[in-house]
Amino acid sequence: MGLLSTFFTGVIALAGAVSAVQYCDSGTSVCYSETKAGDLFVRVALPAVEQNPFDILMQVVAPKAAAGWAAIAWGGKMTKNPITVAWANGNKTVVSSRWADLIPHIFEPSSPRRCHPFWPNGCLLTWHQKHPRTSGRYPKATYTVLKGSTANATHWTLTALCSQCASWTADGVTTALNPNDKAAKFAYALAPTAPSQPANNASSIVKHTIHAAFTVDLAAARTDKFETFFEMELRWDLDETSGKK
């Protein structure tokens, strides 16, 4: 498979809106706005700003049995928004910044063909529109892997600071998250099979087995302690971490 060639295929149904829960990490003093998205816990913290630009502290907790890899789409769509993909590698986690696009107006024959003995030539060949995806790394969004990014026998956790996840440009249109949005649309996908090269953040991944949309209360994620969280509680010496991705 390609980097992200099978990510978010089909239509994503919006999961029921989930009320935000404040989660304070027992290993640090960081408090997040937490949403349960299927088997994942997705947590975010934002600076106390009114508009973009801003960085985002994020944490994803996933069970290994269900999530050999997991992904979060920041615009709630299968394409044309930043996608954070993560997985376990030993007792640490790996993060990969990715993006997917559609190539429109490609048609292929429908299968099976419609046939009838009274039709000319016996069968009617119909066509349907196909939307193949191109995908790859997304260098505009950068990640700093932080304290709390671990993996054990049952779960893995990614804790990271993301720059340029809160805004993006597609087809000449710039979209930005609203830090006051109480129901921002996100999406997730996962598969139980781990990437083929878990130490490589550009590794290919298999097709997802589960995908859905969910909402995040960004307003509840705003905190005036954001800089303190990052500088005092979460940041490791970069010699001891995977650093920027």
N, C-alpha and C positions, 0 to 999 in steps of 0.2 A: 504494500500500500504506500501511497505518497505521504507526505508530511501530515496532511489533513484532508485527504481526498474523500474520505467517507464520513466526515464529521457533520452531524446534524442533517442527515438526509431526510427528506420527507417534511411534513408539516409539523411544527412544534405546537402542541396544545398548551395553553396557558394553565398552569396549575393554580389551584385556589390560592388567593392572597393569604399570606401567613402573617400574623401580627409579629412585629419585631420584639425580640427578647434581648435584654442586655446581658452580655456574657463577659465576665472579667476573668482573664487568664490567671490561674492559680500560680503559674510560674513567673509571672510578671505583674505589673500593676495596670496592664493595658485592658481597657474595656471596649468591647465591640458591639455593634448592632448585629445580631445573629439571626439567620434564617435557616430553617431545615428544608433542604431541597433534595427530596428522595432520600438516598442513603448518605448524602453529604450534609455537613454543617458548613455554611458559608458565613464568614464574619468579616465585617469591614469597619474601619474607623477613618474619619476624615478630619481635616483641620476645620476650625470654626470660620468658614468662609461663606460668602453669599453667591459666588459664581466661579466658574473655571478661570484660570487654571489651578489645579490642586493635585497633590499626590494622594495615594490611597494606601493605607495599611490593610492588608488582606490576610485572612487565615482560612484555609480549607482543611477539614478533617474528614478522612475517608476510610472505610473499612477495606482492607486488602482483598477480601474475598469477592467484593463487588466491584472494586475500583483498582484494576491494574494500572489504569490511567483515568484521570478525570479532567474535565475542562469547564471553564466558565466563560460565557460570552457576555461582554460588558454592555452590549446593546440589545440583548435578548433575541438575537437573530442568528440564523445559520451562516450568514455571510455578511461581509462588508462592515465588520466591527472587530475590535481587538478580542482575541481569545487567549485566555491563560490555560495552558495545559500543564499538568503536573503528575508526578508519580514517585514511587519509592525507589531508592537505590541504596541497598544495604540498610544502614541505620540513619540515612539522610534522605532528603527529598530533592528532586530536580524540577525546575520550572522552565517552560518553553513558551516564548511569545509567538503567536501564530495569527494568520489571517486567511480567509477563504473568499473567493469570488465566483460568480456565475458567468458562464459563456452563453448568452441567449441565442435564440433562433436557430437551434440545431434540431433537426427532425430525424426520427428513425422509424422503421416499420413497426407497426403494432404486432403483437403476438399473443394468441394464435390468430391466423387469418380467418376472416369470415367467409364461409363457402356455402353455396346452394346450387343444386343441379340445374336450375333454370336460369342462373345468371350467366352472362357471356364469360367465357373462359373459366366458368366454374367457381371462381373465388374473387372476393373483393379485398384488395390490399389497402388498409388504412394506415395513417401515420399519426404519430403523436409527438409533441414537442419534448425534447430532452434538455435537461439543464445540467450539463457536466460542470464540475467544480475544479477550479485551479486553486492551489493552496501553497503556502510556504511560510517561512519565518516572517515575523513582523518586527523589524528593528526599531521602529519608532517608539514602541512601548518597551521600557527597560525595567528590570527587576533587581532588587537587592534582597538576597535571601537572608533572613534574620533569625535570631534566637527563637527557639520553639519549632524549628523545622526539623522534625525527627520522624523515625519509623521504628515500629516494633513488630512483634509477631502478628498482630491483629489489625493495626491501623497505621496510617501515615498522616502527617500534618505538614502543610506548607504554611509558613509565615513569611510574608515578603512585603516590601515597599514597592509599589508600582508607580512609575512616572509615565504619563501619557496614556494611561488607561481611561482617564475621565473624559477624553475628547479624541475625536478621530475625523478624518476626511475621507469620503467615498464619493466617487463620481462628481467631484467638485463641490460637494455639500459637506460642511462641517457640522458634526453633532457633538454635543457636550452633555454630560450628566448634570442634573440640577441638584446641588447639595441640599436643597430643601424638599426634595421629592420624597414623599412617604411611601410610594409604591413604584419605584423604578423597575423597569422590566429588564431582567437578566435571563439567561438560559444556561443549562448545564447538560453535559453528556458524560458517559463513562462506559467502560468495558472491563470485564474481569481479567482480560489478558494483558500482561505488562508489555511495554514497548520492547522491540527486538534488541535494542542497545540501551539499556537503562542508564548507563553513565553518560550517554550522549544526548544533550537536550535538543538535538535535531533529528532524533530517531524517528523512524516511521511508527505509526500506531495502527492497530486493527480497527475495524468498524465498531462504532458504539453499539451497545445492546440496549441502552436506555437513554432517552433525552427528553427534556421538558423545559418549559419556561417557568419562571418564578419571579416574585417581586422582592425588593430589598428596601427597607426604610432607611434612606440615606440621611434624612433629617435627624433620626435617632443616633446616627453614627458620628455626628459632628461633635467635636470636643476641643476645648481650648488647651488641653494637655497634649495635643498631637505631637508637637516637637519634643516634649519631655519624654513621651513614650518611645519615640524613635531613637533619640540620642542617649537616654539614660537606661532604658529598660530592655531594648530589643537589639541594638546594634552590637555585633561581634567585631573583633579584629578581622579584617577581610582575609588575612593569612589563614584563618581557621575556618573559613566558610567558602562556599562556591562563589561568593561575591556577586558581581553584576552578571546578569544573563542577557 
